[in-house]
């Protein structure tokens, strides 16, 4: 599962495109300001001339040139800020706008440490989750609707949704896990995506797997005897800030699946890394399929949320 050089290069080209887009937008903003505010343009030209004059004077041995230049520069830049405000422009209107303000769309903090956005990009690329942002743009707390619920169901769902929002709001300051349990079509995956989007927006790393693909990926990594790739996969699953296992119970259960599930849940609990699991299974089925120790760990360390409503998909199709 290690990222290849070509994959890494493709990710970094994406950062280059972001920075170029930011530069172009900032340049367009600057041209608009220069056009609408002639005095602003004149000050820019004066600043350029002042810098050249100061450099020449310093070359001639004028030691007071620097302090004099700084004093005049401050007056000029203060006037520029006044002009922007007087003409209805925000103070930061001319600054480059980045998708990630922490690394300024370079992928690295201080040029050496991988930014959270780069770590997430690598996880997304490595585990074929490049479409997750598209899904989360459609399925998030802002797009959530109560349209297909009855009045009685609305009251239940509002309470569950409030707890999901609190999970996202507290993320990073409080260790918590969630088990979403209910029948098909009641909105478990949608709620999972809502929380994932909110956590991603806070700058944390998220890995999303359907249960079937998670254990299939794990088995292929292990039984291929590729130690490096197998270790990378296990490390990422154990250490990402939020792991989502969707539709637990849809995979074929055997001793391998049961032991790997326990290993994942146990390791993440030891590291205090949050996990969200959704399932159609009842508590009895969970205990029967994944052994009693797995069931006890889920039940003991997870907040249980049950969207007890009718199948929303059927209602949507009827409408």
C-alpha positions as CSV (number, residue, x, y, z in Angstrom):
1,X,0.0,0.0,0.0
2,X,3.0,2.3,-0.1
3,X,2.7,5.3,-2.3
4,X,4.7,5.1,-5.5
5,X,6.9,8.0,-6.7
6,X,4.6,8.7,-9.6
7,X,1.6,8.8,-7.3
8,X,3.4,11.2,-4.9
9,X,4.4,13.4,-7.9
10,X,0.8,13.5,-9.0
11,X,-0.3,14.7,-5.6
12,X,2.4,17.4,-5.5
13,X,1.4,18.5,-9.0
14,X,-2.1,19.1,-7.5
15,X,-0.5,21.4,-4.9
16,X,1.3,23.2,-7.7
17,X,-2.0,23.8,-9.5
18,X,-3.6,25.1,-6.3
19,X,-0.8,27.6,-5.7
20,X,-0.9,28.8,-9.4
21,X,-4.6,29.3,-9.1
22,X,-4.1,31.3,-5.9
23,X,-1.4,33.4,-7.6
24,X,-3.6,34.2,-10.6
25,X,-6.6,35.1,-8.4
26,X,-4.4,37.4,-6.3
27,X,-3.0,39.0,-9.4
28,X,-6.5,39.6,-10.8
29,X,-7.5,41.2,-7.5
30,X,-4.4,43.4,-7.5
31,X,-5.2,44.6,-11.1
32,X,-8.8,45.4,-10.1
33,X,-7.6,47.5,-7.1
34,X,-5.0,49.4,-9.2
35,X,-7.7,50.1,-11.7
36,X,-10.3,51.4,-9.3
37,X,-8.0,53.2,-6.8
38,X,-5.4,55.3,-8.7
39,X,-3.8,56.4,-5.4
40,X,-3.2,52.8,-4.5
41,X,-1.3,52.3,-7.8
42,X,0.7,55.5,-7.2
43,X,1.7,54.3,-3.7
44,X,2.9,51.0,-5.2
45,X,5.1,52.8,-7.7
46,X,6.4,55.0,-4.9
47,X,7.3,52.0,-2.8
48,X,9.3,50.6,-5.7
49,X,11.1,53.8,-6.3
50,X,11.8,54.1,-2.5
51,X,13.3,50.6,-2.4
52,X,15.7,51.5,-5.3
53,X,16.6,54.8,-3.8
54,X,17.4,53.2,-0.4
55,X,19.5,50.5,-2.0
56,X,21.5,53.1,-3.9
57,X,22.1,55.2,-0.7
58,X,23.1,52.1,1.3
59,X,25.6,51.3,-1.5
60,X,27.0,54.8,-1.1
61,X,27.5,54.3,2.7
62,X,24.4,56.0,4.0
63,X,23.8,54.0,7.3
64,X,20.6,55.8,8.0
65,X,18.9,54.8,4.8
66,X,17.4,51.6,6.2
67,X,15.6,53.2,9.2
68,X,14.4,56.1,7.0
69,X,13.1,53.7,4.4
70,X,11.2,51.6,7.0
71,X,9.5,54.7,8.5
72,X,8.3,55.9,5.1
73,X,7.3,52.4,4.0
74,X,5.1,52.0,7.1
75,X,3.3,55.2,6.3
76,X,2.7,54.1,2.7
77,X,1.5,50.6,3.6
78,X,-0.8,52.1,6.3
79,X,-2.3,54.4,3.7
80,X,-2.8,51.4,1.3
81,X,-4.8,49.6,4.0
82,X,-6.9,52.8,4.5
83,X,-7.6,53.0,0.8
84,X,-8.8,49.4,0.7
85,X,-11.2,49.9,3.6
86,X,-12.5,53.2,2.2
87,X,-13.3,51.5,-1.1
88,X,-15.0,48.5,0.4
89,X,-12.3,45.9,0.1
90,X,-11.4,43.5,2.9
91,X,-8.0,44.0,4.5
92,X,-6.8,40.7,3.1
93,X,-8.3,41.1,-0.3
94,X,-5.0,41.1,-2.1
95,X,-3.5,38.2,-0.2
96,X,-3.3,34.8,-1.9
97,X,-6.1,32.5,-0.6
98,X,-5.1,28.9,0.1
99,X,-7.2,25.8,0.4
100,X,-5.0,24.9,3.3
101,X,-3.8,27.9,5.3
102,X,-1.6,25.8,7.5
103,X,0.9,24.8,4.8
104,X,-0.1,27.4,2.2
105,X,-0.8,24.6,-0.3
106,X,2.7,23.3,-0.3
107,X,1.9,20.1,1.6
108,X,4.6,20.7,4.2
109,X,4.8,22.8,7.4
110,X,8.1,24.7,7.6
111,X,9.2,22.8,4.5
112,X,9.9,19.6,6.4
113,X,6.8,18.2,8.2
114,X,3.9,16.7,6.3
115,X,0.8,18.8,6.7
116,X,-2.5,17.1,7.7
117,X,-3.9,17.9,4.2
118,X,-1.0,16.0,2.6
119,X,-1.4,13.0,4.9
120,X,-5.1,12.9,4.1
121,X,-4.3,13.2,0.3
122,X,-1.9,10.2,0.6
123,X,-4.4,8.1,2.5
124,X,-7.1,9.0,0.0
125,X,-4.9,8.1,-3.0
126,X,-3.4,5.0,-1.4
127,X,-6.8,3.4,-0.4
128,X,-8.7,4.5,-3.6
129,X,-10.8,7.0,-1.8
130,X,-10.3,9.9,-4.2
131,X,-14.1,10.3,-4.6
132,X,-14.7,10.8,-0.9
133,X,-14.7,14.6,-1.2
134,X,-17.4,14.4,-3.9
135,X,-19.6,12.3,-1.8
136,X,-19.1,14.5,1.3
137,X,-20.0,17.6,-0.7
138,X,-23.5,16.0,-1.2
139,X,-23.8,14.3,2.2
140,X,-23.0,16.5,5.2
141,X,-24.7,18.4,8.0
142,X,-25.5,21.3,5.8
143,X,-27.4,19.2,3.2
144,X,-29.1,17.0,5.8
145,X,-32.9,17.1,5.5
146,X,-35.8,15.9,7.6
147,X,-38.1,15.8,4.6
148,X,-38.6,12.1,4.5
149,X,-39.2,11.6,8.2
150,X,-42.6,11.6,10.0
151,X,-43.1,14.0,12.8
152,X,-42.4,11.3,15.4
153,X,-39.3,10.2,13.6
154,X,-38.0,13.8,13.3
155,X,-37.9,14.0,17.1
156,X,-35.8,10.9,17.4
157,X,-33.5,11.8,14.5
158,X,-32.9,15.3,15.8
159,X,-31.5,13.8,19.0
160,X,-29.3,11.4,17.1
161,X,-28.1,14.1,14.8
162,X,-27.3,16.4,17.7
163,X,-25.1,13.6,19.2
164,X,-23.4,13.1,15.8
165,X,-22.7,16.9,15.6
166,X,-21.3,16.9,19.2
167,X,-19.0,14.0,18.2
168,X,-17.6,16.1,15.4
169,X,-17.5,19.3,17.5
170,X,-15.6,17.5,20.3
171,X,-13.2,15.6,18.0
172,X,-9.6,16.1,18.9
173,X,-10.5,17.1,22.5
174,X,-12.4,14.0,23.5
175,X,-11.9,10.3,22.8
176,X,-15.2,8.8,21.6
177,X,-16.4,6.0,19.3
178,X,-19.8,5.6,17.7
179,X,-21.8,2.5,16.6
180,X,-24.7,3.4,14.3
181,X,-27.1,0.4,14.4
182,X,-30.3,0.0,12.4
183,X,-32.0,-1.4,9.4
184,X,-31.2,-0.8,5.7
185,X,-32.0,2.6,4.4
186,X,-32.4,4.5,7.6
187,X,-29.5,7.0,6.9
188,X,-26.6,5.4,8.8
189,X,-24.1,6.0,6.0
190,X,-25.3,9.5,5.5
191,X,-24.8,10.3,9.2
192,X,-21.3,8.7,9.0
193,X,-20.5,10.9,6.0
194,X,-21.7,14.0,7.9
195,X,-19.3,13.3,10.7
196,X,-16.5,12.5,8.3
197,X,-16.9,15.8,6.5
198,X,-16.9,17.8,9.7
199,X,-13.8,16.0,11.0
200,X,-11.9,16.4,7.7
201,X,-12.8,20.1,7.8
202,X,-11.1,20.4,11.1
203,X,-7.8,19.0,9.6
204,X,-7.9,15.5,10.9
205,X,-7.1,12.3,8.9
206,X,-10.0,10.0,8.0
207,X,-10.0,6.6,6.4
208,X,-13.3,5.2,5.1
209,X,-13.8,1.5,4.3
210,X,-16.9,-0.6,3.7
211,X,-16.5,-3.6,5.9
212,X,-16.3,-5.9,2.9
213,X,-13.4,-3.9,1.2
214,X,-11.6,-3.5,4.5
215,X,-11.1,-7.1,5.2
216,X,-10.6,-8.0,1.5
217,X,-7.8,-5.4,1.4
218,X,-6.3,-6.7,4.7
219,X,-6.3,-10.3,3.4
220,X,-4.7,-9.4,0.1
221,X,-2.0,-7.4,1.9
222,X,-1.2,-10.2,4.3
223,X,-1.4,-13.2,2.1
224,X,0.7,-11.6,-0.6
225,X,3.6,-11.7,2.0
226,X,4.5,-8.1,1.1
227,X,5.7,-7.0,4.5
228,X,6.3,-3.4,3.7
229,X,2.9,-2.8,2.2
230,X,1.1,-4.9,4.8
231,X,2.8,-2.9,7.6
232,X,1.8,0.5,5.9
233,X,-1.8,-0.6,5.7
234,X,-1.9,-1.8,9.3
235,X,-0.1,1.3,10.6
236,X,-2.5,3.7,8.8
237,X,-5.6,1.8,10.0
238,X,-4.3,1.8,13.5
239,X,-3.1,5.4,13.6
240,X,-5.4,7.6,11.4
241,X,-7.4,10.1,13.5
242,X,-10.8,8.6,12.5
243,X,-11.5,5.2,11.0
244,X,-14.9,4.5,9.5
245,X,-16.1,0.9,9.0
246,X,-19.4,1.0,7.1
247,X,-21.8,-1.9,6.8
248,X,-20.1,-4.2,9.3
249,X,-21.7,-7.6,8.7
250,X,-21.8,-7.6,4.9
251,X,-18.4,-9.3,4.7
252,X,-17.9,-13.1,4.9
253,X,-17.0,-13.9,8.5
254,X,-14.2,-16.3,9.4
255,X,-11.5,-16.6,12.0
256,X,-9.3,-14.2,10.1
257,X,-12.0,-11.5,10.0
258,X,-12.9,-11.9,13.6
259,X,-9.3,-11.7,14.8
260,X,-8.5,-8.7,12.5
261,X,-11.5,-6.8,13.7
262,X,-10.5,-7.3,17.4
263,X,-6.9,-6.3,16.5
264,X,-8.1,-3.1,14.9
265,X,-10.5,-2.1,17.6
266,X,-8.1,-3.0,20.4
267,X,-5.1,-1.1,18.8
268,X,-7.2,2.0,18.2
269,X,-8.6,1.9,21.7
270,X,-5.1,1.7,23.1
271,X,-4.0,4.7,21.0
272,X,-7.3,6.6,21.8
273,X,-8.1,6.9,18.1
274,X,-11.8,7.3,17.4
275,X,-13.8,4.8,15.2
276,X,-17.2,4.9,13.7
277,X,-19.0,1.7,12.8
278,X,-22.3,1.3,11.1
279,X,-24.1,-2.1,10.9
280,X,-27.5,-3.6,10.2
281,X,-26.8,-6.4,12.8
282,X,-28.5,-6.7,16.1
283,X,-26.5,-7.1,19.3
284,X,-27.2,-10.8,19.2
285,X,-25.9,-11.1,15.7
286,X,-22.8,-9.1,16.5
287,X,-21.9,-11.4,19.4
288,X,-22.6,-14.5,17.3
289,X,-20.5,-13.4,14.3
290,X,-17.5,-11.7,15.8
291,X,-17.0,-13.6,19.1
292,X,-17.9,-12.3,22.6
293,X,-14.7,-10.3,23.1
294,X,-15.3,-8.3,20.0
295,X,-18.9,-7.7,20.9
296,X,-17.9,-6.6,24.5
297,X,-15.3,-4.2,23.1
298,X,-17.8,-2.6,20.8
299,X,-20.5,-2.4,23.4
300,X,-18.3,-1.2,26.1
301,X,-16.4,1.6,24.3
302,X,-18.9,2.9,21.8
303,X,-21.8,5.2,22.0
304,X,-24.8,3.3,20.5
305,X,-27.0,5.4,18.1
306,X,-30.1,3.7,16.6
307,X,-31.9,5.5,13.8
308,X,-35.2,3.8,14.5
309,X,-37.1,4.9,11.3
310,X,-38.6,3.4,8.2
311,X,-36.6,2.8,5.0
312,X,-36.0,6.4,3.6
313,X,-34.9,5.0,0.2
314,X,-38.3,3.5,-0.4
315,X,-40.0,6.8,0.6
316,X,-37.7,8.7,-1.8
317,X,-38.6,6.3,-4.7
318,X,-42.3,6.7,-4.0
319,X,-42.0,10.5,-4.2
